[in-house]
């Protein structure tokens, strides 16, 4: 179950992705379970921009060295990583 801070961060990430996604994916539905890279919504540069955005929020920190590769490109997995390392 998600707490309010996780829900808030997920909503912020989804809004950011909608505003910054690659142009060819206008109709893609973005949910907490969306893999942002596999879906084509973000390329590697867009994904790095998203990480910078998340880290600018509330002292969140994302350490990809300890990330599960199957989780960190998924919206809720990325948000959980950020909240687990909040400073």
PDB file of N, CA, C and O in Angstrom:
ATOM      1  N   UNK A   1       0.837  -1.185   0.000  1.00  0.00           N
ATOM      2  CA  UNK A   1       0.000   0.000   0.000  1.00  0.00           C
ATOM      3  C   UNK A   1       0.883   1.251   0.000  1.00  0.00           C
ATOM      4  O   UNK A   1       1.891   1.315   0.703  1.00  0.00           O
ATOM      5  N   UNK A   2       0.487   2.230  -0.794  1.00  0.00           N
ATOM      6  CA  UNK A   2       1.269   3.451  -0.917  1.00  0.00           C
ATOM      7  C   UNK A   2       0.867   4.460   0.154  1.00  0.00           C
ATOM      8  O   UNK A   2      -0.312   4.594   0.482  1.00  0.00           O
ATOM      9  N   UNK A   3       1.861   5.170   0.696  1.00  0.00           N
ATOM     10  CA  UNK A   3       1.535   6.241   1.617  1.00  0.00           C
ATOM     11  C   UNK A   3       1.382   7.541   0.837  1.00  0.00           C
ATOM     12  O   UNK A   3       1.609   7.570  -0.373  1.00  0.00           O
ATOM     13  N   UNK A   4       1.005   8.597   1.511  1.00  0.00           N
ATOM     14  CA  UNK A   4       0.703   9.855   0.818  1.00  0.00           C
ATOM     15  C   UNK A   4       1.931  10.461   0.134  1.00  0.00           C
ATOM     16  O   UNK A   4       1.808  11.057  -0.936  1.00  0.00           O
ATOM     17  N   UNK A   5       3.107  10.316   0.738  1.00  0.00           N
ATOM     18  CA  UNK A   5       4.304  10.878   0.101  1.00  0.00           C
ATOM     19  C   UNK A   5       4.659  10.113  -1.170  1.00  0.00           C
ATOM     20  O   UNK A   5       5.115  10.707  -2.147  1.00  0.00           O
ATOM     21  N   UNK A   6       4.449   8.788  -1.159  1.00  0.00           N
ATOM     22  CA  UNK A   6       4.713   8.000  -2.366  1.00  0.00           C
ATOM     23  C   UNK A   6       3.700   8.341  -3.456  1.00  0.00           C
ATOM     24  O   UNK A   6       4.068   8.491  -4.621  1.00  0.00           O
ATOM     25  N   UNK A   7       2.436   8.464  -3.083  1.00  0.00           N
ATOM     26  CA  UNK A   7       1.395   8.823  -4.050  1.00  0.00           C
ATOM     27  C   UNK A   7       1.677  10.196  -4.648  1.00  0.00           C
ATOM     28  O   UNK A   7       1.526  10.397  -5.853  1.00  0.00           O
ATOM     29  N   UNK A   8       2.084  11.137  -3.808  1.00  0.00           N
ATOM     30  CA  UNK A   8       2.407  12.493  -4.279  1.00  0.00           C
ATOM     31  C   UNK A   8       3.574  12.467  -5.266  1.00  0.00           C
ATOM     32  O   UNK A   8       3.519  13.111  -6.313  1.00  0.00           O
ATOM     33  N   UNK A   9       4.625  11.724  -4.931  1.00  0.00           N
ATOM     34  CA  UNK A   9       5.786  11.651  -5.811  1.00  0.00           C
ATOM     35  C   UNK A   9       5.426  10.962  -7.127  1.00  0.00           C
ATOM     36  O   UNK A   9       5.859  11.406  -8.191  1.00  0.00           O
ATOM     37  N   UNK A  10       4.649   9.896  -7.072  1.00  0.00           N
ATOM     38  CA  UNK A  10       4.217   9.211  -8.295  1.00  0.00           C
ATOM     39  C   UNK A  10       3.442  10.179  -9.189  1.00  0.00           C
ATOM     40  O   UNK A  10       3.669  10.229 -10.398  1.00  0.00           O
ATOM     41  N   UNK A  11       2.529  10.946  -8.595  1.00  0.00           N
ATOM     42  CA  UNK A  11       1.759  11.920  -9.381  1.00  0.00           C
ATOM     43  C   UNK A  11       2.668  12.965 -10.019  1.00  0.00           C
ATOM     44  O   UNK A  11       2.475  13.331 -11.178  1.00  0.00           O
ATOM     45  N   UNK A  12       3.662  13.448  -9.264  1.00  0.00           N
ATOM     46  CA  UNK A  12       4.602  14.428  -9.806  1.00  0.00           C
ATOM     47  C   UNK A  12       5.421  13.836 -10.956  1.00  0.00           C
ATOM     48  O   UNK A  12       5.639  14.503 -11.968  1.00  0.00           O
ATOM     49  N   UNK A  13       5.871  12.598 -10.806  1.00  0.00           N
ATOM     50  CA  UNK A  13       6.646  11.941 -11.861  1.00  0.00           C
ATOM     51  C   UNK A  13       5.793  11.749 -13.108  1.00  0.00           C
ATOM     52  O   UNK A  13       6.247  12.034 -14.216  1.00  0.00           O
ATOM     53  N   UNK A  14       4.563  11.269 -12.942  1.00  0.00           N
ATOM     54  CA  UNK A  14       3.683  11.064 -14.102  1.00  0.00           C
ATOM     55  C   UNK A  14       3.431  12.391 -14.811  1.00  0.00           C
ATOM     56  O   UNK A  14       3.471  12.444 -16.040  1.00  0.00           O
ATOM     57  N   UNK A  15       3.174  13.459 -14.066  1.00  0.00           N
ATOM     58  CA  UNK A  15       2.969  14.781 -14.680  1.00  0.00           C
ATOM     59  C   UNK A  15       4.222  15.224 -15.430  1.00  0.00           C
ATOM     60  O   UNK A  15       4.127  15.760 -16.534  1.00  0.00           O
ATOM     61  N   UNK A  16       5.410  14.999 -14.829  1.00  0.00           N
ATOM     62  CA  UNK A  16       6.662  15.389 -15.488  1.00  0.00           C
ATOM     63  C   UNK A  16       6.847  14.606 -16.781  1.00  0.00           C
ATOM     64  O   UNK A  16       7.224  15.175 -17.805  1.00  0.00           O
ATOM     65  N   UNK A  17       6.584  13.310 -16.739  1.00  0.00           N
ATOM     66  CA  UNK A  17       6.755  12.473 -17.927  1.00  0.00           C
ATOM     67  C   UNK A  17       5.791  12.924 -19.025  1.00  0.00           C
ATOM     68  O   UNK A  17       6.182  13.011 -20.189  1.00  0.00           O
ATOM     69  N   UNK A  18       4.548  13.207 -18.672  1.00  0.00           N
ATOM     70  CA  UNK A  18       3.586  13.683 -19.684  1.00  0.00           C
ATOM     71  C   UNK A  18       4.077  14.965 -20.357  1.00  0.00           C
ATOM     72  O   UNK A  18       3.894  15.149 -21.561  1.00  0.00           O
ATOM     73  N   UNK A  19       4.699  15.844 -19.580  1.00  0.00           N
ATOM     74  CA  UNK A  19       5.186  17.111 -20.123  1.00  0.00           C
ATOM     75  C   UNK A  19       6.491  16.963 -20.905  1.00  0.00           C
ATOM     76  O   UNK A  19       6.796  17.798 -21.756  1.00  0.00           O
ATOM     77  N   UNK A  20       7.268  15.907 -20.627  1.00  0.00           N
ATOM     78  CA  UNK A  20       8.616  15.788 -21.191  1.00  0.00           C
ATOM     79  C   UNK A  20       8.858  14.526 -22.006  1.00  0.00           C
ATOM     80  O   UNK A  20       9.997  14.260 -22.390  1.00  0.00           O
ATOM     81  N   UNK A  21       7.831  13.749 -22.279  1.00  0.00           N
ATOM     82  CA  UNK A  21       8.013  12.483 -22.992  1.00  0.00           C
ATOM     83  C   UNK A  21       8.440  12.719 -24.433  1.00  0.00           C
ATOM     84  O   UNK A  21       8.317  13.818 -24.976  1.00  0.00           O
ATOM     85  N   UNK A  22       8.943  11.654 -25.027  1.00  0.00           N
ATOM     86  CA  UNK A  22       9.313  11.723 -26.433  1.00  0.00           C
ATOM     87  C   UNK A  22       8.065  11.992 -27.241  1.00  0.00           C
ATOM     88  O   UNK A  22       6.993  11.486 -26.908  1.00  0.00           O
ATOM     89  N   UNK A  23       8.177  12.761 -28.276  1.00  0.00           N
ATOM     90  CA  UNK A  23       7.021  13.277 -29.012  1.00  0.00           C
ATOM     91  C   UNK A  23       6.151  12.203 -29.657  1.00  0.00           C
ATOM     92  O   UNK A  23       4.964  12.450 -29.869  1.00  0.00           O
ATOM     93  N   UNK A  24       6.669  11.047 -29.972  1.00  0.00           N
ATOM     94  CA  UNK A  24       5.895  10.033 -30.674  1.00  0.00           C
ATOM     95  C   UNK A  24       4.942   9.232 -29.819  1.00  0.00           C
ATOM     96  O   UNK A  24       4.279   8.330 -30.331  1.00  0.00           O
ATOM     97  N   UNK A  25       4.848   9.529 -28.529  1.00  0.00           N
ATOM     98  CA  UNK A  25       4.040   8.716 -27.627  1.00  0.00           C
ATOM     99  C   UNK A  25       2.932   9.523 -26.961  1.00  0.00           C
ATOM    100  O   UNK A  25       2.764   9.462 -25.743  1.00  0.00           O
ATOM    101  N   UNK A  26       2.186  10.269 -27.742  1.00  0.00           N
ATOM    102  CA  UNK A  26       1.158  11.148 -27.207  1.00  0.00           C
ATOM    103  C   UNK A  26      -0.013  10.450 -26.561  1.00  0.00           C
ATOM    104  O   UNK A  26      -0.664  11.038 -25.698  1.00  0.00           O
ATOM    105  N   UNK A  27      -0.311   9.221 -26.940  1.00  0.00           N
ATOM    106  CA  UNK A  27      -1.502   8.560 -26.421  1.00  0.00           C
ATOM    107  C   UNK A  27      -1.189   7.517 -25.344  1.00  0.00           C
ATOM    108  O   UNK A  27      -2.104   6.871 -24.832  1.00  0.00           O
ATOM    109  N   UNK A  28       0.050   7.348 -25.004  1.00  0.00           N
ATOM    110  CA  UNK A  28       0.409   6.319 -24.019  1.00  0.00           C
ATOM    111  C   UNK A  28      -0.169   6.674 -22.652  1.00  0.00           C
ATOM    112  O   UNK A  28      -0.044   7.808 -22.190  1.00  0.00           O
ATOM    113  N   UNK A  29      -0.808   5.684 -22.008  1.00  0.00           N
ATOM    114  CA  UNK A  29      -1.324   5.872 -20.658  1.00  0.00           C
ATOM    115  C   UNK A  29      -0.189   5.604 -19.679  1.00  0.00           C
ATOM    116  O   UNK A  29       0.487   4.580 -19.774  1.00  0.00           O
ATOM    117  N   UNK A  30       0.017   6.512 -18.749  1.00  0.00           N
ATOM    118  CA  UNK A  30       1.100   6.381 -17.783  1.00  0.00           C
ATOM    119  C   UNK A  30       0.485   6.065 -16.422  1.00  0.00           C
ATOM    120  O   UNK A  30      -0.344   6.818 -15.910  1.00  0.00           O
ATOM    121  N   UNK A  31       0.905   4.943 -15.849  1.00  0.00           N
ATOM    122  CA  UNK A  31       0.429   4.511 -14.538  1.00  0.00           C
ATOM    123  C   UNK A  31       1.636   4.281 -13.630  1.00  0.00           C
ATOM    124  O   UNK A  31       2.772   4.358 -14.098  1.00  0.00           O
ATOM    125  N   UNK A  32       1.419   4.001 -12.345  1.00  0.00           N
ATOM    126  CA  UNK A  32       2.549   3.688 -11.464  1.00  0.00           C
ATOM    127  C   UNK A  32       3.334   2.451 -11.922  1.00  0.00           C
ATOM    128  O   UNK A  32       4.493   2.288 -11.540  1.00  0.00           O
ATOM    129  N   UNK A  33       2.728   1.585 -12.726  1.00  0.00           N
ATOM    130  CA  UNK A  33       3.394   0.364 -13.191  1.00  0.00           C
ATOM    131  C   UNK A  33       4.039   0.504 -14.570  1.00  0.00           C
ATOM    132  O   UNK A  33       4.558  -0.474 -15.108  1.00  0.00           O
ATOM    133  N   UNK A  34       4.013   1.698 -15.144  1.00  0.00           N
ATOM    134  CA  UNK A  34       4.586   1.916 -16.475  1.00  0.00           C
ATOM    135  C   UNK A  34       6.106   1.894 -16.425  1.00  0.00           C
ATOM    136  O   UNK A  34       6.723   2.568 -15.601  1.00  0.00           O
ATOM    137  N   UNK A  35       6.703   1.104 -17.325  1.00  0.00           N
ATOM    138  CA  UNK A  35       8.160   1.121 -17.505  1.00  0.00           C
ATOM    139  C   UNK A  35       8.448   2.245 -18.488  1.00  0.00           C
ATOM    140  O   UNK A  35       8.109   2.144 -19.666  1.00  0.00           O
ATOM    141  N   UNK A  36       9.063   3.299 -18.017  1.00  0.00           N
ATOM    142  CA  UNK A  36       9.232   4.521 -18.803  1.00  0.00           C
ATOM    143  C   UNK A  36      10.170   4.362 -19.981  1.00  0.00           C
ATOM    144  O   UNK A  36      10.006   5.040 -20.995  1.00  0.00           O
ATOM    145  N   UNK A  37      11.148   3.483 -19.868  1.00  0.00           N
ATOM    146  CA  UNK A  37      12.102   3.279 -20.955  1.00  0.00           C
ATOM    147  C   UNK A  37      11.559   2.244 -21.945  1.00  0.00           C
ATOM    148  O   UNK A  37      11.559   2.485 -23.152  1.00  0.00           O
ATOM    149  N   UNK A  38      11.097   1.094 -21.441  1.00  0.00           N
ATOM    150  CA  UNK A  38      10.592   0.034 -22.315  1.00  0.00           C
ATOM    151  C   UNK A  38       9.380   0.498 -23.113  1.00  0.00           C
ATOM    152  O   UNK A  38       9.176   0.054 -24.243  1.00  0.00           O
ATOM    153  N   UNK A  39       8.576   1.384 -22.536  1.00  0.00           N
ATOM    154  CA  UNK A  39       7.389   1.891 -23.229  1.00  0.00           C
ATOM    155  C   UNK A  39       7.743   2.899 -24.317  1.00  0.00           C
ATOM    156  O   UNK A  39       6.916   3.217 -25.172  1.00  0.00           O
ATOM    157  N   UNK A  40       8.980   3.402 -24.280  1.00  0.00           N
ATOM    158  CA  UNK A  40       9.401   4.402 -25.252  1.00  0.00           C
ATOM    159  C   UNK A  40       9.040   5.827 -24.862  1.00  0.00           C
ATOM    160  O   UNK A  40       9.266   6.758 -25.634  1.00  0.00           O
ATOM    161  N   UNK A  41       8.481   6.003 -23.672  1.00  0.00           N
ATOM    162  CA  UNK A  41       8.119   7.347 -23.234  1.00  0.00           C
ATOM    163  C   UNK A  41       9.342   8.228 -23.009  1.00  0.00           C
ATOM    164  O   UNK A  41       9.319   9.423 -23.302  1.00  0.00           O
ATOM    165  N   UNK A  42      10.413   7.629 -22.485  1.00  0.00           N
ATOM    166  CA  UNK A  42      11.650   8.367 -22.261  1.00  0.00           C
ATOM    167  C   UNK A  42      12.817   7.607 -22.865  1.00  0.00           C
ATOM    168  O   UNK A  42      12.871   6.379 -22.791  1.00  0.00           O
ATOM    169  N   UNK A  43      13.751   8.336 -23.461  1.00  0.00           N
ATOM    170  CA  UNK A  43      15.003   7.712 -23.872  1.00  0.00           C
ATOM    171  C   UNK A  43      15.986   7.875 -22.703  1.00  0.00           C
ATOM    172  O   UNK A  43      15.613   8.380 -21.644  1.00  0.00           O
ATOM    173  N   UNK A  44      17.202   7.462 -22.891  1.00  0.00           N
ATOM    174  CA  UNK A  44      18.157   7.501 -21.776  1.00  0.00           C
ATOM    175  C   UNK A  44      18.413   8.926 -21.290  1.00  0.00           C
ATOM    176  O   UNK A  44      18.595   9.143 -20.092  1.00  0.00           O
ATOM    177  N   UNK A  45      18.428   9.893 -22.194  1.00  0.00           N
ATOM    178  CA  UNK A  45      18.639  11.279 -21.787  1.00  0.00           C
ATOM    179  C   UNK A  45      17.439  11.797 -20.995  1.00  0.00           C
ATOM    180  O   UNK A  45      17.605  12.487 -19.990  1.00  0.00           O
ATOM    181  N   UNK A  46      16.239  11.467 -21.448  1.00  0.00           N
ATOM    182  CA  UNK A  46      15.033  11.860 -20.728  1.00  0.00           C
ATOM    183  C   UNK A  46      14.970  11.231 -19.345  1.00  0.00           C
ATOM    184  O   UNK A  46      14.516  11.857 -18.387  1.00  0.00           O
ATOM    185  N   UNK A  47      15.430   9.986 -19.251  1.00  0.00           N
ATOM    186  CA  UNK A  47      15.427   9.304 -17.962  1.00  0.00           C
ATOM    187  C   UNK A  47      16.380   9.989 -16.987  1.00  0.00           C
ATOM    188  O   UNK A  47      16.055  10.147 -15.811  1.00  0.00           O
ATOM    189  N   UNK A  48      17.542  10.391 -17.464  1.00  0.00           N
ATOM    190  CA  UNK A  48      18.500  11.117 -16.616  1.00  0.00           C
ATOM    191  C   UNK A  48      17.888  12.452 -16.179  1.00  0.00           C
ATOM    192  O   UNK A  48      18.029  12.847 -15.022  1.00  0.00           O
ATOM    193  N   UNK A  49      17.211  13.146 -17.099  1.00  0.00           N
ATOM    194  CA  UNK A  49      16.541  14.400 -16.732  1.00  0.00           C
ATOM    195  C   UNK A  49      15.492  14.164 -15.648  1.00  0.00           C
ATOM    196  O   UNK A  49      15.349  14.977 -14.735  1.00  0.00           O
ATOM    197  N   UNK A  50      14.758  13.055 -15.746  1.00  0.00           N
ATOM    198  CA  UNK A  50      13.754  12.720 -14.742  1.00  0.00           C
ATOM    199  C   UNK A  50      14.408  12.481 -13.381  1.00  0.00           C
ATOM    200  O   UNK A  50      13.890  12.938 -12.362  1.00  0.00           O
ATOM    201  N   UNK A  51      15.525  11.780 -13.351  1.00  0.00           N
ATOM    202  CA  UNK A  51      16.229  11.539 -12.086  1.00  0.00           C
ATOM    203  C   UNK A  51      16.669  12.862 -11.465  1.00  0.00           C
ATOM    204  O   UNK A  51      16.528  13.057 -10.258  1.00  0.00           O
ATOM    205  N   UNK A  52      17.196  13.766 -12.276  1.00  0.00           N
ATOM    206  CA  UNK A  52      17.605  15.080 -11.770  1.00  0.00           C
ATOM    207  C   UNK A  52      16.394  15.816 -11.193  1.00  0.00           C
ATOM    208  O   UNK A  52      16.488  16.448 -10.141  1.00  0.00           O
ATOM    209  N   UNK A  53      15.262  15.730 -11.885  1.00  0.00           N
ATOM    210  CA  UNK A  53      14.032  16.364 -11.392  1.00  0.00           C
ATOM    211  C   UNK A  53      13.620  15.769 -10.041  1.00  0.00           C
ATOM    212  O   UNK A  53      13.330  16.511  -9.103  1.00  0.00           O
ATOM    213  N   UNK A  54      13.593  14.457  -9.940  1.00  0.00           N
ATOM    214  CA  UNK A  54      13.186  13.800  -8.688  1.00  0.00           C
ATOM    215  C   UNK A  54      14.126  14.194  -7.555  1.00  0.00           C
ATOM    216  O   UNK A  54      13.685  14.473  -6.440  1.00  0.00           O
ATOM    217  N   UNK A  55      15.420  14.214  -7.848  1.00  0.00           N
ATOM    218  CA  UNK A  55      16.392  14.558  -6.799  1.00  0.00           C
ATOM    219  C   UNK A  55      16.264  16.011  -6.355  1.00  0.00           C
ATOM    220  O   UNK A  55      16.694  16.361  -5.256  1.00  0.00           O
ATOM    221  N   UNK A  56      15.679  16.859  -7.196  1.00  0.00           N
ATOM    222  CA  UNK A  56      15.480  18.258  -6.809  1.00  0.00           C
ATOM    223  C   UNK A  56      14.292  18.431  -5.874  1.00  0.00           C
ATOM    224  O   UNK A  56      14.108  19.505  -5.301  1.00  0.00           O
ATOM    225  N   UNK A  57      13.490  17.395  -5.715  1.00  0.00           N
ATOM    226  CA  UNK A  57      12.309  17.457  -4.863  1.00  0.00           C
ATOM    227  C   UNK A  57      12.628  16.982  -3.452  1.00  0.00           C
ATOM    228  O   UNK A  57      13.129  15.871  -3.277  1.00  0.00           O
ATOM    229  N   UNK A  58      12.357  17.775  -2.477  1.00  0.00           N
ATOM    230  CA  UNK A  58      12.361  17.342  -1.078  1.00  0.00           C
ATOM    231  C   UNK A  58      13.589  16.567  -0.627  1.00  0.00           C
ATOM    232  O   UNK A  58      13.477  15.742   0.280  1.00  0.00           O
ATOM    233  N   UNK A  59      14.738  16.790  -1.211  1.00  0.00           N
ATOM    234  CA  UNK A  59      15.940  16.104  -0.761  1.00  0.00           C
ATOM    235  C   UNK A  59      16.011  14.640  -1.116  1.00  0.00           C
ATOM    236  O   UNK A  59      16.739  13.883  -0.473  1.00  0.00           O
ATOM    237  N   UNK A  60      15.264  14.220  -2.136  1.00  0.00           N
ATOM    238  CA  UNK A  60      15.309  12.816  -2.568  1.00  0.00           C
ATOM    239  C   UNK A  60      16.661  12.520  -3.203  1.00  0.00           C
ATOM    240  O   UNK A  60      17.276  13.400  -3.805  1.00  0.00           O
ATOM    241  N   UNK A  61      17.113  11.304  -3.071  1.00  0.00           N
ATOM    242  CA  UNK A  61      18.383  10.871  -3.665  1.00  0.00           C
ATOM    243  C   UNK A  61      18.177   9.501  -4.291  1.00  0.00           C
ATOM    244  O   UNK A  61      17.597   8.611  -3.670  1.00  0.00           O
ATOM    245  N   UNK A  62      18.646   9.335  -5.506  1.00  0.00           N
ATOM    246  CA  UNK A  62      18.522   8.058  -6.196  1.00  0.00           C
ATOM    247  C   UNK A  62      19.918   7.511  -6.449  1.00  0.00           C
ATOM    248  O   UNK A  62      20.732   8.143  -7.123  1.00  0.00           O
ATOM    249  N   UNK A  63      20.184   6.337  -5.907  1.00  0.00           N
ATOM    250  CA  UNK A  63      21.478   5.674  -6.079  1.00  0.00           C
ATOM    251  C   UNK A  63      21.261   4.466  -6.979  1.00  0.00           C
ATOM    252  O   UNK A  63      20.789   3.426  -6.520  1.00  0.00           O
ATOM    253  N   UNK A  64      21.602   4.597  -8.250  1.00  0.00           N
ATOM    254  CA  UNK A  64      21.372   3.525  -9.214  1.00  0.00           C
ATOM    255  C   UNK A  64      22.344   2.364  -9.059  1.00  0.00           C
ATOM    256  O   UNK A  64      22.140   1.307  -9.657  1.00  0.00           O
ATOM    257  N   UNK A  65      23.402   2.541  -8.266  1.00  0.00           N
ATOM    258  CA  UNK A  65      24.362   1.446  -8.096  1.00  0.00           C
ATOM    259  C   UNK A  65      23.762   0.279  -7.340  1.00  0.00           C
ATOM    260  O   UNK A  65      24.201  -0.858  -7.509  1.00  0.00           O
ATOM    261  N   UNK A  66      22.759   0.543  -6.503  1.00  0.00           N
ATOM    262  CA  UNK A  66      22.137  -0.538  -5.756  1.00  0.00           C
ATOM    263  C   UNK A  66      20.719  -0.830  -6.245  1.00  0.00           C
ATOM    264  O   UNK A  66      19.943  -1.488  -5.552  1.00  0.00           O
ATOM    265  N   UNK A  67      20.387  -0.346  -7.421  1.00  0.00           N
ATOM    266  CA  UNK A  67      19.032  -0.500  -7.949  1.00  0.00           C
ATOM    267  C   UNK A  67      18.849  -1.831  -8.667  1.00  0.00           C
ATOM    268  O   UNK A  67      19.770  -2.354  -9.294  1.00  0.00           O
ATOM    269  N   UNK A  68      17.644  -2.361  -8.558  1.00  0.00           N
ATOM    270  CA  UNK A  68      17.242  -3.534  -9.320  1.00  0.00           C
ATOM    271  C   UNK A  68      16.873  -3.036 -10.713  1.00  0.00           C
ATOM    272  O   UNK A  68      15.923  -2.265 -10.848  1.00  0.00           O
ATOM    273  N   UNK A  69      17.594  -3.455 -11.752  1.00  0.00           N
ATOM    274  CA  UNK A  69      17.346  -2.936 -13.098  1.00  0.00           C
ATOM    275  C   UNK A  69      15.908  -3.107 -13.582  1.00  0.00           C
ATOM    276  O   UNK A  69      15.441  -2.326 -14.411  1.00  0.00           O
ATOM    277  N   UNK A  70      15.209  -4.105 -13.083  1.00  0.00           N
ATOM    278  CA  UNK A  70      13.833  -4.315 -13.521  1.00  0.00           C
ATOM    279  C   UNK A  70      12.860  -3.389 -12.794  1.00  0.00           C
ATOM    280  O   UNK A  70      11.686  -3.330 -13.158  1.00  0.00           O
ATOM    281  N   UNK A  71      13.320  -2.673 -11.785  1.00  0.00           N
ATOM    282  CA  UNK A  71      12.451  -1.801 -10.999  1.00  0.00           C
ATOM    283  C   UNK A  71      12.674  -0.315 -11.243  1.00  0.00           C
ATOM    284  O   UNK A  71      11.714   0.455 -11.213  1.00  0.00           O
ATOM    285  N   UNK A  72      13.911   0.111 -11.483  1.00  0.00           N
ATOM    286  CA  UNK A  72      14.161   1.548 -11.443  1.00  0.00           C
ATOM    287  C   UNK A  72      13.632   2.313 -12.646  1.00  0.00           C
ATOM    288  O   UNK A  72      13.576   3.542 -12.592  1.00  0.00           O
ATOM    289  N   UNK A  73      13.245   1.655 -13.722  1.00  0.00           N
ATOM    290  CA  UNK A  73      12.639   2.380 -14.840  1.00  0.00           C
ATOM    291  C   UNK A  73      11.120   2.382 -14.763  1.00  0.00           C
ATOM    292  O   UNK A  73      10.452   2.995 -15.596  1.00  0.00           O
ATOM    293  N   UNK A  74      10.572   1.692 -13.756  1.00  0.00           N
ATOM    294  CA  UNK A  74       9.125   1.679 -13.522  1.00  0.00           C
ATOM    295  C   UNK A  74       8.793   2.825 -12.568  1.00  0.00           C
ATOM    296  O   UNK A  74       9.509   3.041 -11.590  1.00  0.00           O
ATOM    297  N   UNK A  75       7.722   3.553 -12.841  1.00  0.00           N
ATOM    298  CA  UNK A  75       7.385   4.749 -12.068  1.00  0.00           C
ATOM    299  C   UNK A  75       7.416   4.486 -10.565  1.00  0.00           C
ATOM    300  O   UNK A  75       8.135   5.179  -9.845  1.00  0.00           O
ATOM    301  N   UNK A  76       6.661   3.511 -10.072  1.00  0.00           N
ATOM    302  CA  UNK A  76       6.580   3.325  -8.618  1.00  0.00           C
ATOM    303  C   UNK A  76       7.892   2.800  -8.033  1.00  0.00           C
ATOM    304  O   UNK A  76       8.220   3.123  -6.892  1.00  0.00           O
ATOM    305  N   UNK A  77       8.646   2.005  -8.782  1.00  0.00           N
ATOM    306  CA  UNK A  77       9.940   1.524  -8.297  1.00  0.00           C
ATOM    307  C   UNK A  77      10.929   2.661  -8.140  1.00  0.00           C
ATOM    308  O   UNK A  77      11.663   2.728  -7.154  1.00  0.00           O
ATOM    309  N   UNK A  78      10.945   3.548  -9.112  1.00  0.00           N
ATOM    310  CA  UNK A  78      11.826   4.713  -9.064  1.00  0.00           C
ATOM    311  C   UNK A  78      11.450   5.619  -7.892  1.00  0.00           C
ATOM    312  O   UNK A  78      12.323   6.122  -7.184  1.00  0.00           O
ATOM    313  N   UNK A  79      10.161   5.822  -7.694  1.00  0.00           N
ATOM    314  CA  UNK A  79       9.701   6.675  -6.593  1.00  0.00           C
ATOM    315  C   UNK A  79      10.047   6.054  -5.237  1.00  0.00           C
ATOM    316  O   UNK A  79      10.447   6.764  -4.315  1.00  0.00           O
ATOM    317  N   UNK A  80       9.895   4.756  -5.116  1.00  0.00           N
ATOM    318  CA  UNK A  80      10.238   4.084  -3.851  1.00  0.00           C
ATOM    319  C   UNK A  80      11.727   4.213  -3.560  1.00  0.00           C
ATOM    320  O   UNK A  80      12.127   4.438  -2.418  1.00  0.00           O
ATOM    321  N   UNK A  81      12.551   4.068  -4.605  1.00  0.00           N
ATOM    322  CA  UNK A  81      13.995   4.234  -4.418  1.00  0.00           C
ATOM    323  C   UNK A  81      14.302   5.629  -3.904  1.00  0.00           C
ATOM    324  O   UNK A  81      15.097   5.794  -2.979  1.00  0.00           O
ATOM    325  N   UNK A  82      13.669   6.639  -4.507  1.00  0.00           N
ATOM    326  CA  UNK A  82      13.922   8.018  -4.114  1.00  0.00           C
ATOM    327  C   UNK A  82      13.497   8.251  -2.667  1.00  0.00           C
ATOM    328  O   UNK A  82      14.217   8.896  -1.905  1.00  0.00           O
ATOM    329  N   UNK A  83      12.345   7.735  -2.289  1.00  0.00           N
ATOM    330  CA  UNK A  83      11.856   7.956  -0.924  1.00  0.00           C
ATOM    331  C   UNK A  83      12.646   7.175   0.109  1.00  0.00           C
ATOM    332  O   UNK A  83      12.768   7.609   1.255  1.00  0.00           O
ATOM    333  N   UNK A  84      13.183   6.028  -0.282  1.00  0.00           N
ATOM    334  CA  UNK A  84      14.004   5.238   0.650  1.00  0.00           C
ATOM    335  C   UNK A  84      15.321   5.917   0.970  1.00  0.00           C
ATOM    336  O   UNK A  84      15.940   5.614   1.990  1.00  0.00           O
ATOM    337  N   UNK A  85      15.758   6.828   0.120  1.00  0.00           N
ATOM    338  CA  UNK A  85      17.030   7.512   0.317  1.00  0.00           C
ATOM    339  C   UNK A  85      16.837   8.997   0.542  1.00  0.00           C
ATOM    340  O   UNK A  85      17.741   9.793   0.289  1.00  0.00           O
ATOM    341  N   UNK A  86      15.648   9.372   1.022  1.00  0.00           N
ATOM    342  CA  UNK A  86      15.372  10.777   1.258  1.00  0.00           C
ATOM    343  C   UNK A  86      16.277  11.299   2.363  1.00  0.00           C
ATOM    344  O   UNK A  86      16.445  10.660   3.402  1.00  0.00           O
ATOM    345  N   UNK A  87      16.855  12.471   2.122  1.00  0.00           N
ATOM    346  CA  UNK A  87      17.824  13.038   3.070  1.00  0.00           C
ATOM    347  C   UNK A  87      17.139  13.932   4.074  1.00  0.00           C
ATOM    348  O   UNK A  87      17.797  14.495   4.948  1.00  0.00           O
TER     349      UNK A  87
END
